Amino acid sequence: MLRENTPTLTVIIPVFNEEECIQETIKRLEVVRECMHDKAELEFLFVDDGSQDRSWQILSELTIDSKHMKAVSFARNFGHQIAVSAGIDMASGDYVAIMDADLQDPPEVLQEMLALAMDGYDVVYGIRRSRNGDTLFKKKSAELFYRAMSYLCEIDIPKDTGDFRILSRRVVDVLKSMRERHRFIRGMIPWVGFKSIGYEYDRDIRFAGKTKYTLRKMFRFAFDSVLSFSLKPLALVTRLGIIVVLSGLFGAAYMLYLKLFTDVPVAGVTATILTVIIFGGVQILLIALVGEYVARIFDEAKGRPLYVIAEKRNI
């Protein structure tokens, strides 16, 4: 029997082609729900990100007799961060948890994380003490990514974290008002502020299936994250431009000196062509970087919705 004023925890689970994991995920979440029945009321909100397998069919069937299970399906694939954002938009709980459907982030630790949140922390973020199943390349690339973000961003993004965390209602309400299209949620949450604490846990191997984050998607996600939260790349471009101009002036002065005051032959056409090609390539890269920022302005100016919902269950 729930006590009066028992808090509600909405668990957001983005799903993309996870038909092999969904039923096991729900099974373990139901166990957690039973264990926490006297402390909090749990509801599960699945966001199907345009899956091409049986994920939505499974979710539709499982939500028929379970009113605490809710589900929405996108009209197409919009991406993991947008799926999480949709869940945040629709979550009604006093607290909101974010976890993936592959069970790498164990739902059993939600009980201890919620206890920390109820002690007065607005954000309880999971810190990966170990990463079972991850390759050496993925571990090292993640380490490099967080070092780069620490240097480039003005906000402090905790290292060895993902989107697995619990948020208070006031953090959720602020996130709902942030409508940028190129989203980096694990950076948006520290930007909001409020009191936060880390919770260490051991990350498990994927329960079934393959990761949906290919190498290409990982690089794109990292690139979007930097451009969404930092203007330092533009500052670095300015510094590089100054260095190139000064180098060119110094080189021109040196060549003029050799021509007028020494018998040393000045480099010919080949050196000139190579110099033009190299600096031309640098200019193209710098223009492309500025173009990436301009493209984001263009995306925001169009004002399109972040996602399109095709179907809902229990919402």
N, C-alpha and C positions, 0 to 999 in steps of 0.2 A: 504494500500500500504506500503510495507516494505521499510524502508530507506536503503541507501547504507551502507554497513558494519554492517548491523543488525546481531547480534550474533545468533548462532544456539544452541539450547539446546536439547540434546538427552536424553530422559527419558528411562532408562533401567528398564524393569519389568520382573523379573524371574517368571515363571509360572510352577506349578506342581499340576495337578488335580484341577484346579480352574475354571471349566466350569460355575459354578454358579456366579462367580464374574467378569469374563472378560468383559462382555458387559457393566455392570455398571461402571467398571473401565475406559473403553474407553469413555463412555458417560461423565464422570466427567473430564477426561483429555481433551476431546474436548472443553468443556466449558472453561477450563483454557487456552487452546490454543487460543481461540477466544478473551479472555480477554487480552492476552499478545501479540496479533498480531502486535501491533505497537512498541513493545519493543524487542521481540525476536521471532525467528522462531522455533517452537517446532516440533520434530519428536519423534515417539514412537518406541522403539525397544523391542519387546517381545521375551524372550528366554524360549522356552518350554523344560523343564527338563525331557523329557521322560514321559509325562503324559499318564495315562491309560484311561482317560475319553475323552470327546469330545473337550478338550481345543484346540488342534491343528487344528481340523476341523473348529472350530469357528474362530480362528485366520486366517486361510487360506481364509475363505470366506470374512472376514472383510478387508483384505489387498488388495483385488482385485481392488477396486475403490479408495483406499486411499493411495497415494504414500508416504505420510508422516508417514504411519504405516508400520513398518518392523517387520519381524518375522523369527526366526530360530527354528528348532526342533532338539534336540539331538537324537542320535540313541538309547540311553537308559538313565536311571536316573544317573546323575553324582553328584548331590548334589547342594544345594542352592548357596554355595560360588563359585563353578565352573560355575554355570549359570550366576552369576553376573560378573565373570571374562570374560566369553565369550562376554557378552554385552560390557564390557569395551574394549575388543579387537576390536570389530566391530563398536563402536560408532564413529561417524564422527563430532559431534558437537564441537563448541568452549567451551561449558560447558556440563557436563554430570551429570545427576541426577540418583539416585538409589532409587527405591521404590518397595514395594511388591504389588502383585495383589489383596490382601485381603482388601485393603482400610483402614487398621488400621492407616496407615500414610496418612493423607489427602492430595491429590494432590493440593488442593487450596492454600496451603502455599508455593508452589513452586515459586510463583510470588515474594513474599517477600524474600525468600531465594536467588533467582537469583539476586535480587536487591543488596543484601549484597555481593554476589560474584562479581558483576560488579563494586562494590565500591573498589575492590582491594583484596578481600579475595580469596585464592585459594581453601579453603575447608570451606564449610558451613554445619555443621553437626547438625542434629535434636536432641534436648534434650527433653526427655519425661517428661513434667511437671506433667502429670497424665497418668495413664494407665487403661482406662476404659475397663472392661471385664476381666482383668487379675485376677487370683486367688491370695490369700494371699501367697500361696506356691511359685508361679511364681515370685511374687514381691520380696519376701525375698531371694529366690535362686539367682535372678538377682543381688540383693544388695550384697550378699555374693560373687558372681562371680567377680564383679567389684572390690571389696576389695582385693580378692585374686590376681587378675591380677595387681592391683596397687602395691602390695607387691612384686610379682614375676617378673614383667617385668621392663625393664630399660627405656621403653618409657612411656609417660603419655597418657593413654587411657581414654578419657572423660567418666564420669559415666552417667548412664541412657541414653545411646545412642544405636542405632542399626546401620543398614547399610543405613538408610535414610539420604541422604546428596547430596550436589552438589559439583562437582569437576571442577577445571579449566583444560584446555587442557594440561598444563605442568605436572600436577599431574597425569593425565590419561596416558600420555606418559611414565612416570616412572613406573606406575603400570603395564603397558603392558610388560615391560622388566623383571618383577619379575615373574618367572615361577615355583615357588615351588608348589607342589601338595597339601600339607596340608595347606589350606589357611584360614587366619583369617583377612578378609578385613578391619574390623573396627580397627585392630591393624596395618595392613600394611600401611594404609593411614597416621596415625600419625608418623609412622617410616619415611615416605617420607619427612615429614616436610612441609615447606612453611607456609604462613600466614593462620590462621584458626580462625573461630569464631563459637560459638554455637547459635542455634536458638530454643527457647522454643516453644513447641506446645503441645496440648492435644491429646493423642493417642486415637483413636476411637476403638470400638469393631469391631471384624471381620464382614464384610458385610454378608457373607454366608459361609456355609461349616464348616469344622473342621480344626484346626491347623495341619500342617504337621510335626511340631516339637514335637515328642513324648518325654516322660521323658528320654528314652534311648538315643535318638538323642541329647537331650539337654546336657546330661552328656558327651556324646562322643565329642560334639562340644566344651564344656568347656575344656575337657582333651586335645584335639588337639590344642586348642588355647594356653594353657599353654606351651605345649611342642614345639610349633612353635615359641614362642617368648621369651622363658626363659631357661636359663641353671641353674637356681637356684635349681630346684629339684635335680640335680646331686650334687650341693654343699651341700644341706641338707642331701643327702645320705652319703656323706663323713663325715659330722659332726656326723651323727647317728652312722656310723661305728666306729668312734673314741670313742664315748660315750660307745658303746657296748664293745669294747676292754678294755677300762679302767675299766668298771664295772666288766668285767670278771676277770681282773688281781686283782682288789681289793677283789672280792669274793674269788678267789683262795688263796690270801694271808691270808684272814680272816679264811678260813677253815683250812689252814695249822697251823695258830696260835692256833686255838681251839684244833687241833689234838695233837700238841706237848706240849702245855703249860697249858692246862686246862683239866678238866674231863667232859666237855660238849660234848655229843655225836654229831658227825658230821652227817648231813642229809644223808639219804640213797639213794637207787636206784630210788625211786619214784621222789624225788626232782631232781635228775640228768636227768631222762627221760623227765620230764616236761620242764626243762631248755633247753635240746637239741631240743625238739619239737618247743618251742617258738622261739628260735634263728634260727632254721632251717626255720621256716615260714618267719621270718624277712629277711633272706638271699634270699629266693625265691622272695619276693616282690621287693627287691632291684635289683636283676638280671632282673626281669620283667621290671622294670623302665628303666634300661639301654637298655634292648631289644627293648623297644618302640622307643628310639632314633635311635638305629641301624636299625630298620625296616624302619624308615623314610629315612635314608641314602640309603637303598636298593631301596625304591620307587623312589627316585630322580635319582639313578644311572641307572635305566632302561630306562629313557629318553622317556617314552611314552607321547603322546599328552595329554593335560589336558582334552580334550573332543572330541567327534566325532559328526559332524553335519550330519543329515540325509536329511533335506530339508531347503530351504530358500525361503523367500518371500520379494521382493523389495530390495534385497541386491545383 
